[in-house]
Amino acid sequence: MELRDLYNSKKILTNETIRKGENVPSGRYYITVVVFIENSDGKFLLQKRVLEKDGKWATTGGHPKSGESSLEGIVTEIQEELGQIVKQNELTLFKTIKTNDDFVDLYYMKKDIDLKDIVIQKEEVDSVDWVTRDEIENLINQGKFSKSHEEFYKYCLDFLDN
């Protein structure tokens, strides 16, 4: 069973863990990591989740395993979900959002990845595609884009446009 590290309200490790799916104790938080990958054409790499997850479009993300930092966790998620090996210095942490039970670390990476080189994690990802900002807005308007990732995307645009 996958373990996740717990943090206090100041995002400091507590040396406590929970199993994936367990309720987070009050006053404790886990880490969620999300990455926006943009290519040199200004398109974003999105993945369509499998129906069991919700079948919506989103960006790559997940949760660091116990012992992994946020940065190590997003590198792992990119490798697991997309079959891509990236270096930590290719990623920029641009925002952390604190929710009721987690800290969501939003990362950005500028990288050209050929879709033919992507090996998707079939348990989680149905397909991937490079999409424009207009196409993402259309997915949002049609209710085909993950609701939580919609908020993350707006933060990404703020980061890129400022």
C-alpha positions as CSV (number, residue, x, y, z in Angstrom):
1,M,0.0,0.0,0.0
2,E,1.4,3.4,-1.0
3,L,2.3,5.7,1.9
4,R,2.3,9.5,1.8
5,D,4.2,11.8,4.2
6,L,2.2,14.2,6.3
7,Y,3.1,17.9,6.9
8,N,2.0,20.5,9.4
9,S,0.3,23.7,8.5
10,K,3.6,25.4,7.7
11,K,4.5,22.6,5.2
12,I,7.1,21.0,7.5
13,L,7.4,17.2,7.6
14,T,5.9,15.6,10.7
15,N,7.5,12.2,10.3
16,E,3.9,10.8,10.1
17,T,2.5,8.9,7.2
18,I,-0.9,7.8,5.9
19,R,-1.9,5.2,3.4
20,K,-3.3,6.3,0.1
21,G,-7.0,6.7,0.5
22,E,-6.9,7.2,4.3
23,N,-8.5,10.3,5.8
24,V,-6.0,13.0,6.6
25,P,-5.8,13.8,10.4
26,S,-6.9,17.3,11.4
27,G,-4.0,19.7,11.3
28,R,-2.1,17.6,8.9
29,Y,-1.5,17.9,5.1
30,Y,-0.1,15.8,2.3
31,I,1.4,17.0,-0.9
32,T,-0.2,17.1,-4.4
33,V,2.0,17.9,-7.4
34,V,0.8,19.1,-10.8
35,V,2.9,20.1,-13.9
36,F,2.1,22.2,-16.9
37,I,4.2,21.2,-19.8
38,E,4.3,23.8,-22.7
39,N,6.0,23.2,-26.0
40,S,7.7,25.8,-28.2
41,D,4.5,26.3,-30.2
42,G,2.7,27.5,-27.0
43,K,0.6,24.3,-26.7
44,F,0.1,22.4,-23.4
45,L,0.4,18.7,-23.0
46,L,-2.8,17.3,-21.6
47,Q,-3.9,13.8,-20.7
48,K,-7.3,12.4,-20.9
49,R,-7.9,10.3,-17.8
50,V,-9.4,6.8,-17.9
51,L,-13.1,6.6,-17.3
52,E,-12.6,5.0,-13.9
53,K,-10.9,8.2,-12.8
54,D,-13.5,10.6,-14.5
55,G,-12.6,10.6,-18.2
56,K,-11.7,14.3,-18.1
57,W,-8.8,16.2,-19.6
58,A,-6.2,17.4,-17.1
59,T,-2.5,17.9,-16.8
60,T,0.0,15.5,-15.3
61,G,0.1,15.2,-11.5
62,G,-0.2,13.1,-8.5
63,H,1.2,12.6,-5.0
64,P,4.8,12.1,-3.9
65,K,5.5,8.7,-2.3
66,S,6.7,8.7,1.3
67,G,10.3,9.9,1.3
68,E,10.0,11.9,-1.9
69,S,10.1,15.6,-2.0
70,S,7.6,17.6,-4.0
71,L,10.1,18.0,-6.8
72,E,11.1,14.3,-6.8
73,G,7.4,13.5,-6.8
74,I,6.5,15.4,-9.9
75,V,9.6,13.9,-11.7
76,T,8.2,10.5,-10.7
77,E,4.7,11.3,-11.9
78,I,5.9,12.5,-15.3
79,Q,7.9,9.2,-15.7
80,E,5.0,7.0,-14.5
81,E,2.2,8.7,-16.4
82,L,4.0,9.8,-19.6
83,G,7.1,7.5,-19.7
84,Q,9.3,10.6,-19.9
85,I,12.5,11.1,-17.9
86,V,13.0,14.8,-17.0
87,K,15.6,16.5,-14.8
88,Q,14.6,18.4,-11.7
89,N,16.2,21.6,-13.1
90,E,13.8,21.6,-16.0
91,L,10.9,22.3,-13.6
92,T,9.9,25.5,-12.0
93,L,7.7,25.6,-8.9
94,F,5.4,28.7,-9.5
95,K,2.7,28.4,-6.9
96,T,1.7,26.4,-3.8
97,I,-2.0,26.3,-2.8
98,K,-3.0,25.2,0.7
99,T,-6.4,23.4,0.9
100,N,-8.2,21.7,3.8
101,D,-5.9,18.7,3.6
102,D,-3.1,19.2,1.2
103,F,-0.5,21.5,-0.3
104,V,-0.8,21.6,-4.1
105,D,2.6,22.4,-5.7
106,L,2.2,23.7,-9.3
107,Y,5.1,23.3,-11.6
108,Y,5.9,24.5,-15.1
109,M,8.2,23.0,-17.7
110,K,9.0,24.2,-21.2
111,K,9.8,21.1,-23.3
112,D,9.1,19.7,-26.7
113,I,8.0,16.1,-26.4
114,D,7.1,14.1,-29.4
115,L,3.7,12.4,-28.8
116,K,5.2,9.2,-30.3
117,D,7.7,9.1,-27.5
118,I,5.1,9.1,-24.8
119,V,4.3,5.8,-23.0
120,I,1.1,6.3,-21.1
121,Q,0.2,4.7,-17.8
122,K,-2.8,2.7,-19.0
123,E,-4.3,2.4,-15.5
124,E,-4.6,6.2,-15.3
125,V,-4.3,7.8,-18.7
126,D,-6.4,7.1,-21.8
127,S,-4.6,9.5,-24.3
128,V,-2.5,12.6,-24.5
129,D,-2.4,15.6,-26.8
130,W,-0.9,19.0,-27.3
131,V,-3.6,21.6,-27.1
132,T,-3.8,25.4,-27.5
133,R,-5.1,27.8,-24.9
134,D,-8.3,28.2,-27.0
135,E,-8.8,24.4,-27.0
136,I,-8.4,24.3,-23.2
137,E,-11.0,27.0,-22.8
138,N,-13.3,25.0,-25.1
139,L,-12.8,21.9,-22.9
140,I,-13.5,23.9,-19.8
141,N,-16.7,25.4,-21.3
142,Q,-17.9,21.9,-22.3
143,G,-17.2,20.5,-18.8
144,K,-14.6,18.1,-20.2
145,F,-11.7,19.6,-18.2
146,S,-11.0,18.6,-14.6
147,K,-12.5,21.1,-12.3
148,S,-9.5,21.3,-9.9
149,H,-7.1,21.5,-12.8
150,E,-9.2,24.4,-14.2
151,E,-8.1,26.5,-11.2
152,F,-4.5,25.3,-11.5
153,Y,-4.6,26.3,-15.2
154,K,-5.7,29.9,-14.4
155,Y,-2.7,30.1,-12.0
156,C,-0.4,28.9,-14.7
157,L,-1.7,31.5,-17.1
158,D,-1.2,34.2,-14.5
159,F,2.4,32.9,-14.0
160,L,3.1,32.9,-17.8
161,D,1.5,36.2,-18.6
162,N,3.2,38.2,-15.8
